[in-house]
């Protein structure tokens, strides 16, 4: 794989990627100056939709690797019709120390990880041997620029979308020491308002990244998510809101999430999954990522496809059971056209790929060519 350059350079820091990226084919796409990729449009116009917005193909890149408007614009030009602007906050937020990405090698023959399995706690090998199908660590800590930086950049990202393409802003609340629950809820609403001010046509609220450790995710508290989305909706009005979920093992908890949000009219869709948390070790069994509190990391890519498909299928079953209308965006381990189709067959209305797209800038073109 040494002859391929991912558009996010894992050998550089997050800060360097933000300032100098994207790289590889994405960098070349920015040089051509031709605007949206012709492969992303058709003479008949958009043939699908995403939260009410027309799109050529409901496929794109989720929150994570598209750090700013240069990255999202390059994604549009490479035929990804949905480009998610990396999760923003109401304040500047630092990144975890470098390195943030390592190659992850589960024991299973197909390279998969199973939620709840002993392997996740015993240790999964992580190193710099990147090979396909790719799985990687995701140890960034949800960094964010300050609003005075990301707001004008997000406006530029929205304006760069071509016909049948949509910029998808992602945001989350920030919990700081001494903050009350009411203040935490209010911070989500404030951040949503800041996103609305950019002219966003829709937005995704991230509830699947840890603010206080990998086992304390907001999405594991459906009732609190319900209260937060009510506060957010008061700020954004009719703008469609999607919620990003981690893997939720309990059907009852997942149904409660749907009832607490969609059931109250505050949420129009779910995006799932984010990552699977695992203890990462080197070849000697030692902690793979340096630093206190980094013995575990979210794993994404090929390893989590089974879990992602499972969540999508279960959400689709709950949708049918309750007779509710909400969109499902399938994420996790999409590295080929077949994976895209598997998510659609499981009930996803749209599909996104982060790790797969990082290592294959032509993935959107391949999916379009296969249809």
C-alpha positions in Angstrom: 0.0 0.0 0.0 3.0 2.3 0.0 2.1 3.5 -3.5 -1.2 5.0 -2.4 -1.6 8.2 -0.5 -4.8 8.6 1.7 -6.4 12.0 1.5 -5.8 12.3 5.3 -2.1 11.6 5.9 -1.9 9.4 9.0 1.9 10.0 9.2 1.2 13.7 10.0 -0.4 15.4 12.9 -4.1 16.5 12.9 -2.9 20.1 12.9 -0.7 19.5 9.8 -3.5 17.8 8.0 -5.8 20.7 8.8 -3.3 23.3 7.5 -1.8 21.4 4.6 -4.4 18.7 3.5 -6.0 17.1 1.8 -3.4 14.9 0.1 -3.3 12.4 -2.8 -6.1 12.3 -5.3 -8.1 14.8 -3.2 -5.3 17.3 -3.6 -5.3 16.8 -7.3 -9.1 17.3 -7.4 -8.6 20.8 -5.9 -6.1 21.7 -8.6 -8.4 21.2 -11.6 -10.7 24.1 -10.7 -13.6 22.5 -12.5 -16.0 22.5 -9.6 -18.2 19.5 -8.9 -17.2 16.2 -10.5 -19.2 15.4 -13.6 -19.6 11.9 -12.5 -21.8 13.2 -9.6 -24.4 14.7 -11.9 -26.8 13.4 -14.5 -28.8 15.0 -17.2 -32.0 13.9 -15.4 -31.0 15.6 -12.2 -30.8 14.2 -8.7 -32.4 10.8 -8.3 -32.5 10.5 -4.5 -32.7 12.6 -1.4 -31.0 13.0 2.0 -33.2 14.5 4.7 -35.3 16.3 2.1 -32.3 17.5 0.0 -31.9 16.2 -3.6 -28.8 14.1 -4.1 -27.4 12.3 -7.1 -26.5 9.2 -5.1 -27.1 8.9 -1.4 -23.5 8.1 -0.7 -20.7 10.1 0.9 -18.3 10.6 3.8 -19.3 10.9 7.5 -17.9 13.1 10.2 -14.2 12.6 10.8 -11.8 12.8 7.9 -13.1 16.0 6.2 -11.5 18.6 8.3 -12.5 21.8 6.5 -13.8 23.2 3.3 -10.8 22.1 1.3 -11.5 18.5 2.2 -15.2 18.7 1.6 -14.8 20.5 -1.7 -12.4 17.8 -2.8 -14.8 15.1 -1.8 -17.6 16.7 -3.9 -15.2 16.8 -6.9 -14.4 13.1 -6.4 -18.1 12.2 -6.7 -19.0 11.9 -3.0 -22.4 13.6 -3.1 -22.7 13.8 0.7 -19.7 15.4 2.5 -19.8 15.7 6.3 -17.9 18.6 7.8 -15.9 17.3 10.8 -17.8 17.7 14.1 -17.7 21.2 15.5 -18.1 22.6 19.0 -19.1 25.9 20.6 -15.4 26.5 21.6 -11.9 25.5 20.4 -11.0 22.0 21.5 -7.6 20.3 21.2 -6.8 17.0 19.5 -5.3 14.0 21.3 -1.5 13.7 20.9 0.0 12.2 17.7 -0.3 9.4 16.6 -4.0 9.3 16.2 -4.3 6.5 13.6 -2.8 3.0 13.6 -3.7 0.0 11.5 -5.8 -2.5 13.5 -5.7 -6.2 13.0 -8.5 -8.2 14.6 -8.0 -12.0 15.1 -11.0 -13.0 13.0 -10.3 -14.3 9.5 -12.5 -11.7 8.0 -10.9 -9.0 10.1 -14.2 -8.2 12.0 -14.8 -7.1 15.6 -17.8 -8.3 17.5 -19.4 -5.8 20.0 -19.2 -7.2 23.5 -16.5 -9.8 22.7 -13.6 -10.6 25.0 -11.1 -9.6 22.4 -12.1 -5.9 22.8 -10.9 -6.0 26.4 -8.0 -8.4 26.0 -6.3 -6.4 23.3 -6.3 -6.0 19.5 -3.0 -5.7 17.6 -2.4 -2.2 16.3 0.7 -1.1 14.3 1.7 0.9 11.2 1.2 -2.0 8.8 -1.7 -0.6 6.7 -3.3 -3.2 4.5 -6.6 -3.7 2.8 -9.4 -4.3 3.8 -8.4 -1.5 6.1 -9.3 -1.0 9.7 -7.8 1.8 11.8 -7.8 3.4 15.2 -9.7 6.7 15.6 -8.1 8.5 18.6 -8.6 12.2 18.0 -10.8 13.3 20.8 -13.2 15.3 18.6 -11.0 18.4 18.1 -12.6 21.6 16.9 -11.6 25.1 15.7 -13.3 28.0 17.4 -16.6 29.2 15.8 -14.9 32.3 14.4 -12.8 30.0 12.3 -15.2 27.2 11.5 -18.3 29.3 10.8 -17.0 31.1 7.7 -15.2 28.0 6.5 -18.5 26.0 6.8 -20.3 28.6 4.8 -17.7 28.2 2.0 -18.0 24.4 2.3 -21.8 24.7 1.8 -21.4 26.9 -1.2 -18.9 24.5 -2.9 -21.5 21.7 -3.2 -22.4 21.0 -6.9 -25.8 20.0 -8.3 -27.2 17.1 -6.4 -24.6 17.4 -3.6 -25.1 18.3 0.1 -22.7 19.6 2.8 -23.7 17.8 6.1 -22.5 19.8 9.2 -21.8 17.7 12.3 -21.8 19.2 15.8 -21.8 18.1 19.4 -22.0 19.6 22.9 -19.0 20.0 25.1 -18.9 18.9 28.7 -16.4 20.7 30.8 -15.5 20.3 34.5 -18.2 21.8 36.8 -20.8 22.0 34.1 -24.4 21.1 35.1 -26.6 18.9 33.0 -28.7 21.9 32.0 -25.6 23.8 30.9 -24.5 20.7 28.9 -27.9 20.7 27.2 -27.7 24.4 26.5 -24.2 24.0 24.9 -25.7 21.6 22.4 -28.4 24.1 21.5 -25.8 27.0 21.3 -23.7 24.9 18.9 -26.7 24.0 16.8 -27.6 27.7 16.5 -24.0 28.5 15.4 -24.3 25.8 12.7 -27.7 27.2 11.6 -26.1 30.6 11.1 -23.9 29.2 8.4 -26.9 28.5 6.1 -26.9 24.8 6.8 -29.9 23.0 5.2 -29.6 20.1 7.7 -27.3 18.9 10.5 -26.1 15.8 12.4 -25.7 15.8 16.2 -22.9 13.5 17.4 -23.9 11.5 20.5 -21.4 8.7 19.9 -18.0 10.1 20.8 -16.8 10.1 24.4 -16.6 13.3 26.5 -15.7 11.5 29.6 -14.2 8.1 28.6 -15.0 5.4 26.0 -17.7 3.8 28.2 -19.7 6.9 28.8 -21.3 7.9 25.6 -24.2 10.3 25.3 -26.2 7.9 23.1 -26.3 5.4 26.0 -28.6 7.8 27.7 -31.7 8.0 25.4 -33.7 10.1 27.7 -31.0 12.8 27.9 -30.6 12.7 24.1 -34.4 13.3 24.0 -34.1 16.4 26.2 -31.1 17.7 24.2 -32.8 17.3 20.9 -35.8 19.2 22.2 -33.6 22.1 23.1 -31.8 21.9 19.8 -35.0 21.9 17.8 -36.1 25.1 19.6 -33.0 26.7 18.1 -33.0 25.3 14.6 -36.8 25.1 13.9 -37.6 23.1 10.7 -34.0 22.3 9.8 -33.8 18.5 9.7 -31.8 16.9 12.5 -30.0 13.5 12.4 -28.4 11.9 15.4 -25.2 9.9 15.1 -25.2 6.7 17.2 -22.6 4.3 18.4 -23.5 0.6 18.6 -26.3 0.0 21.1 -26.6 -3.7 22.0 -30.1 -3.5 23.6 -33.1 -3.5 21.4 -35.1 -1.9 24.2 -32.6 0.9 24.6 -32.5 1.5 20.8 -36.3 1.6 20.7 -36.3 4.1 23.7 -33.9 6.3 21.7 -36.3 6.3 18.8 -39.4 7.0 21.0 -37.5 9.8 22.9 -36.5 11.6 19.7 -38.4 10.8 16.6 -41.5 10.0 18.7 -41.4 13.6 20.0 -40.9 15.1 16.5 -37.3 16.4 17.3 -35.3 14.0 15.1 -35.6 13.1 11.5 -33.0 10.4 11.1 -30.1 8.4 12.6 -26.6 7.8 11.4 -24.9 4.7 12.7 -22.4 3.4 13.7 -19.4 5.5 14.7 -16.6 3.2 16.0 -16.2 0.2 18.3 -14.1 0.8 21.4 -11.2 -1.7 21.9 -8.0 -2.0 23.9 -5.2 -1.6 21.4 -1.8 -3.3 22.0 1.5 -3.6 20.1 3.2 -6.8 19.2 4.6 -7.1 22.7 1.2 -6.6 24.3 1.9 -3.1 25.5 -0.4 -0.1 25.0 -0.2 0.9 21.4 -1.2 4.5 21.6 1.0 6.6 23.9 -0.3 8.7 26.8 -2.6 8.4 29.8 -6.2 7.3 29.1 -5.4 6.1 25.6 -5.3 2.4 26.3 -8.5 2.1 24.3 -9.5 3.7 21.0 -12.4 3.6 18.7 -11.9 1.2 15.8 -13.3 2.0 12.4 -13.1 0.5 8.9 -13.6 -3.1 7.7 -13.7 -4.4 11.3 -17.0 -2.8 12.2 -19.1 -3.5 9.1 -21.0 -6.3 10.7 -21.9 -4.2 13.7 -23.0 -1.3 11.4 -25.2 -3.5 9.3 -26.7 -5.0 12.4 -27.6 -1.6 13.8 -29.2 -0.5 10.5 -31.3 -3.6 10.3 -32.5 -3.2 13.9 -33.3 0.4 13.4 -35.3 -0.4 10.2 -37.2 -3.1 12.1 -38.1 -0.5 14.9 -39.1 2.0 12.2 -41.6 -0.6 10.8 -42.8 -1.7 14.2 -43.6 1.8 15.4 -44.8 3.1 12.1 -42.5 6.1 12.4 -40.9 8.0 9.4 -37.2 8.6 9.9 -34.1 8.3 7.7 -31.3 5.8 8.4 -27.8 6.5 7.3 -25.6 3.4 7.3 -21.9 3.8 8.3 -19.1 1.4 9.1 -16.7 -0.7 7.0 -17.9 0.4 3.5 -14.9 -0.4 1.3 -16.6 -1.6 -1.9 -19.8 -1.2 -4.0 -21.0 -4.5 -2.5 -20.8 -3.0 1.0 -22.9 0.0 -0.2 -25.5 -2.3 -1.5 -25.5 -4.4 1.6 -26.4 -1.3 3.7 -29.2 -0.3 1.3 -30.5 -3.9 1.5 -30.5 -3.7 5.3 -32.7 -0.7 5.3 -30.3 2.3 5.0 -31.7 5.3 3.0 -28.1 6.6 2.6 -24.6 5.2 3.1 -21.3 6.8 4.1 -17.7 5.6 4.2 -14.8 7.3 6.2 -11.9 4.8 6.4 -12.8 3.1 3.1 -12.9 6.5 1.3 -9.6 7.6 2.9 -7.9 4.7 1.3 -9.8 4.7 -1.9 -10.6 8.1 -3.3 -12.3 6.5 -6.3 -14.9 4.7 -4.1 -17.8 6.9 -5.1 -17.0 6.5 -8.8 -16.8 2.8 -8.3 -20.2 2.6 -6.7 -21.8 4.8 -9.4 -20.2 2.7 -12.1 -21.6 -0.5 -10.5 -25.2 0.7 -10.6 
